[in-house]
Amino acid sequence: MLFGRLQAVLNAAARLITGTRLNEHITPVLHDTLHWLPVTLRIDYKIALMTYSCVHGTSPAYFNGICRPVASVDGRAIMRSANYGELVEPRTRGKRYGPRSFLVAAPFVWNNRPRHLRNDDISREQFGRDLKTFMFARAYSSEAPLRTSV
């Protein structure tokens, strides 16, 4: 699939930068030396940063209305998810392109992050640092499988 090819390019770039040989494992280099996330989590990271901007009103005008909090929807304001800062996840009919759109992927990525990253009082810089720390722990731990948006 495309993600495998992108990961191979990322691995080749890491080998070129660090001088790692082809027969050596690249994961320790990505983790310890370069501090790079795998491709799928890099995509989720970028989506989450854009969603943060969308939720806090600092995104471009064409993103207005895409990220709707559950609390703003009539009938859902009393739900528990409204108190946790979750976004409404729209349904799609298609399996191929629908889930890949920002309209669907942004709420999915946002809602699958820890609650402390959905607070209104956290700055963008702190959000980015904490999000990368969270994703780094998920990417390089053997405990939990990765759940990505795409």
C-alpha beads as a LAMMPS data file, in Angstrom:
LAMMPS data file: protein, C-alpha beads

150 atoms
149 bonds

1 atom types
1 bond types

-500.0 500.0 xlo xhi
-500.0 500.0 ylo yhi
-500.0 500.0 zlo zhi

Masses

1 110.0

Atoms # bond

1 1 1 0.000 0.000 0.000
2 1 1 1.009 3.633 -0.225
3 1 1 1.920 3.902 3.460
4 1 1 4.493 1.147 3.083
5 1 1 6.159 3.051 0.255
6 1 1 6.128 6.283 2.226
7 1 1 7.611 4.518 5.249
8 1 1 10.340 3.058 3.002
9 1 1 11.194 6.580 1.807
10 1 1 11.289 7.810 5.408
11 1 1 13.542 4.890 6.377
12 1 1 15.854 5.586 3.424
13 1 1 16.087 9.251 4.425
14 1 1 16.927 8.234 7.989
15 1 1 19.636 5.869 6.729
16 1 1 21.085 8.612 4.522
17 1 1 21.121 11.186 7.328
18 1 1 22.618 8.903 9.970
19 1 1 24.798 6.666 7.782
20 1 1 23.028 3.510 8.958
21 1 1 23.694 0.416 6.834
22 1 1 20.943 -1.564 5.130
23 1 1 21.468 -4.600 7.362
24 1 1 20.992 -2.590 10.579
25 1 1 17.606 -2.016 12.198
26 1 1 16.184 1.431 11.491
27 1 1 13.609 1.629 14.311
28 1 1 16.154 2.533 17.030
29 1 1 17.518 5.249 14.737
30 1 1 14.035 6.669 14.127
31 1 1 13.221 6.538 17.840
32 1 1 16.447 7.429 19.654
33 1 1 18.459 9.518 17.217
34 1 1 16.000 11.350 14.968
35 1 1 12.814 11.276 17.099
36 1 1 10.646 10.652 14.020
37 1 1 7.161 9.174 14.116
38 1 1 6.086 6.451 11.667
39 1 1 4.314 7.748 8.559
40 1 1 0.762 6.899 9.661
41 1 1 1.235 8.661 12.987
42 1 1 2.893 11.650 11.289
43 1 1 -0.274 12.039 9.245
44 1 1 -2.429 11.777 12.370
45 1 1 -0.181 14.338 14.094
46 1 1 -0.672 16.856 11.284
47 1 1 -4.429 16.224 11.238
48 1 1 -4.614 16.729 15.009
49 1 1 -2.694 20.028 14.822
50 1 1 -5.002 21.313 12.100
51 1 1 -8.013 20.158 14.112
52 1 1 -6.685 22.056 17.132
53 1 1 -6.564 25.204 15.005
54 1 1 -10.054 24.506 13.705
55 1 1 -11.497 23.980 17.205
56 1 1 -9.845 27.111 18.599
57 1 1 -10.818 29.324 15.661
58 1 1 -7.308 29.984 14.323
59 1 1 -7.646 27.952 11.132
60 1 1 -8.294 29.325 7.631
61 1 1 -11.834 30.451 6.875
62 1 1 -12.610 27.455 4.665
63 1 1 -12.367 25.186 7.742
64 1 1 -15.150 27.066 9.569
65 1 1 -17.960 24.718 10.526
66 1 1 -16.045 21.499 9.825
67 1 1 -15.113 20.715 13.422
68 1 1 -18.364 20.818 15.372
69 1 1 -18.293 20.053 19.096
70 1 1 -20.844 17.530 20.331
71 1 1 -22.025 20.145 22.857
72 1 1 -23.196 22.423 20.019
73 1 1 -25.637 19.867 18.567
74 1 1 -29.213 19.905 19.868
75 1 1 -30.049 16.717 21.716
76 1 1 -26.403 15.765 22.185
77 1 1 -25.416 18.520 24.602
78 1 1 -26.445 16.363 27.564
79 1 1 -24.305 13.435 26.480
80 1 1 -21.118 12.541 28.337
81 1 1 -19.041 13.056 25.183
82 1 1 -20.110 16.732 25.163
83 1 1 -18.304 17.222 28.474
84 1 1 -15.107 15.628 27.143
85 1 1 -14.633 18.058 24.262
86 1 1 -15.363 15.517 21.547
87 1 1 -16.311 16.426 17.995
88 1 1 -19.204 15.127 15.910
89 1 1 -18.060 12.334 13.602
90 1 1 -20.088 12.476 10.374
91 1 1 -21.046 9.242 8.663
92 1 1 -19.924 8.381 5.177
93 1 1 -21.323 5.954 2.675
94 1 1 -18.116 5.247 0.818
95 1 1 -15.323 3.179 2.281
96 1 1 -12.567 4.390 -0.018
97 1 1 -12.489 8.193 0.006
98 1 1 -15.023 9.223 2.648
99 1 1 -12.964 8.342 5.733
100 1 1 -9.906 10.041 4.225
101 1 1 -11.516 13.473 3.991
102 1 1 -10.643 16.038 6.632
103 1 1 -14.327 16.327 7.506
104 1 1 -14.314 12.713 8.758
105 1 1 -10.664 12.163 9.703
106 1 1 -10.354 15.254 11.918
107 1 1 -13.072 14.297 14.435
108 1 1 -11.860 10.673 14.440
109 1 1 -8.267 11.670 15.243
110 1 1 -9.389 14.308 17.762
111 1 1 -11.757 11.994 19.638
112 1 1 -9.121 9.240 19.897
113 1 1 -6.674 11.422 21.817
114 1 1 -6.455 11.606 25.619
115 1 1 -8.840 13.986 27.327
116 1 1 -6.104 16.230 28.683
117 1 1 -5.192 17.084 25.084
118 1 1 -8.728 18.319 24.411
119 1 1 -8.729 21.025 27.098
120 1 1 -9.461 24.578 26.031
121 1 1 -6.738 26.093 28.209
122 1 1 -3.800 24.304 26.551
123 1 1 -1.648 26.322 24.127
124 1 1 -0.846 25.126 20.606
125 1 1 2.820 24.613 21.480
126 1 1 1.982 22.589 24.587
127 1 1 -0.617 20.635 22.613
128 1 1 1.949 19.778 19.936
129 1 1 4.538 18.662 22.508
130 1 1 2.108 16.555 24.515
131 1 1 0.587 15.049 21.382
132 1 1 3.975 14.025 20.016
133 1 1 4.917 12.530 23.400
134 1 1 1.664 10.564 23.451
135 1 1 2.103 9.360 19.872
136 1 1 5.756 8.490 20.461
137 1 1 4.773 6.301 23.400
138 1 1 2.115 4.584 21.280
139 1 1 4.384 4.135 18.281
140 1 1 7.334 2.562 20.021
141 1 1 5.666 0.564 22.797
142 1 1 4.760 -3.051 22.231
143 1 1 1.675 -2.944 24.461
144 1 1 -1.094 -1.360 22.383
145 1 1 -1.676 -1.650 18.633
146 1 1 -1.782 1.556 16.627
147 1 1 -5.173 2.890 15.627
148 1 1 -4.853 5.348 12.797
149 1 1 -7.343 7.479 10.955
150 1 1 -6.663 6.463 7.392

Bonds

1 1 1 2
2 1 2 3
3 1 3 4
4 1 4 5
5 1 5 6
6 1 6 7
7 1 7 8
8 1 8 9
9 1 9 10
10 1 10 11
11 1 11 12
12 1 12 13
13 1 13 14
14 1 14 15
15 1 15 16
16 1 16 17
17 1 17 18
18 1 18 19
19 1 19 20
20 1 20 21
21 1 21 22
22 1 22 23
23 1 23 24
24 1 24 25
25 1 25 26
26 1 26 27
27 1 27 28
28 1 28 29
29 1 29 30
30 1 30 31
31 1 31 32
32 1 32 33
33 1 33 34
34 1 34 35
35 1 35 36
36 1 36 37
37 1 37 38
38 1 38 39
39 1 39 40
40 1 40 41
41 1 41 42
42 1 42 43
43 1 43 44
44 1 44 45
45 1 45 46
46 1 46 47
47 1 47 48
48 1 48 49
49 1 49 50
50 1 50 51
51 1 51 52
52 1 52 53
53 1 53 54
54 1 54 55
55 1 55 56
56 1 56 57
57 1 57 58
58 1 58 59
59 1 59 60
60 1 60 61
61 1 61 62
62 1 62 63
63 1 63 64
64 1 64 65
65 1 65 66
66 1 66 67
67 1 67 68
68 1 68 69
69 1 69 70
70 1 70 71
71 1 71 72
72 1 72 73
73 1 73 74
74 1 74 75
75 1 75 76
76 1 76 77
77 1 77 78
78 1 78 79
79 1 79 80
80 1 80 81
81 1 81 82
82 1 82 83
83 1 83 84
84 1 84 85
85 1 85 86
86 1 86 87
87 1 87 88
88 1 88 89
89 1 89 90
90 1 90 91
91 1 91 92
92 1 92 93
93 1 93 94
94 1 94 95
95 1 95 96
96 1 96 97
97 1 97 98
98 1 98 99
99 1 99 100
100 1 100 101
101 1 101 102
102 1 102 103
103 1 103 104
104 1 104 105
105 1 105 106
106 1 106 107
107 1 107 108
108 1 108 109
109 1 109 110
110 1 110 111
111 1 111 112
112 1 112 113
113 1 113 114
114 1 114 115
115 1 115 116
116 1 116 117
117 1 117 118
118 1 118 119
119 1 119 120
120 1 120 121
121 1 121 122
122 1 122 123
123 1 123 124
124 1 124 125
125 1 125 126
126 1 126 127
127 1 127 128
128 1 128 129
129 1 129 130
130 1 130 131
131 1 131 132
132 1 132 133
133 1 133 134
134 1 134 135
135 1 135 136
136 1 136 137
137 1 137 138
138 1 138 139
139 1 139 140
140 1 140 141
141 1 141 142
142 1 142 143
143 1 143 144
144 1 144 145
145 1 145 146
146 1 146 147
147 1 147 148
148 1 148 149
149 1 149 150
